[in-house]
Amino acid sequence: MPVKSGWEGRFFEDFEVGDIYRCRLGRTVTEVDNTWFTLLTNNTNQIHFNTEYGKQTEFGQCLVNSLLTLAIVAGLGVADVSENG
């Protein structure tokens, strides 16, 4: 699968099945990010915000809300895959 070098903004016809796009940006997800997102979305699963509960699980800590991961990835990719400017 070819890795496509970045350029700002693509149109639908620029995409090909199997393309790989490397994001030029990065982001560190903090405990505060995770807690706020979990509370904002009314996620009541203790694994995402209760430190004491997280310590008792097989993971030994809280887990990042998977929808937060999806939201960050989607946001970071905007300039690389959809920003036509």
Rosetta blueprint (number, residue, H / E / L):
1 M L
2 P L
3 V E
4 K E
5 S L
6 G L
7 W L
8 E L
9 G L
10 R L
11 F L
12 F H
13 E H
14 D H
15 F L
16 E L
17 V L
18 G L
19 D L
20 I E
21 Y E
22 R L
23 C L
24 R L
25 L L
26 G L
27 R L
28 T L
29 V L
30 T L
31 E H
32 V H
33 D H
34 N H
35 T H
36 W H
37 F H
38 T H
39 L H
40 L H
41 T L
42 N L
43 N L
44 T L
45 N L
46 Q H
47 I H
48 H H
49 F L
50 N L
51 T H
52 E H
53 Y H
54 G H
55 K H
56 Q L
57 T L
58 E L
59 F L
60 G L
61 Q L
62 C L
63 L L
64 V L
65 N L
66 S H
67 L H
68 L H
69 T H
70 L H
71 A H
72 I H
73 V H
74 A H
75 G H
76 L H
77 G L
78 V H
79 A H
80 D H
81 V H
82 S L
83 E L
84 N L
85 G L
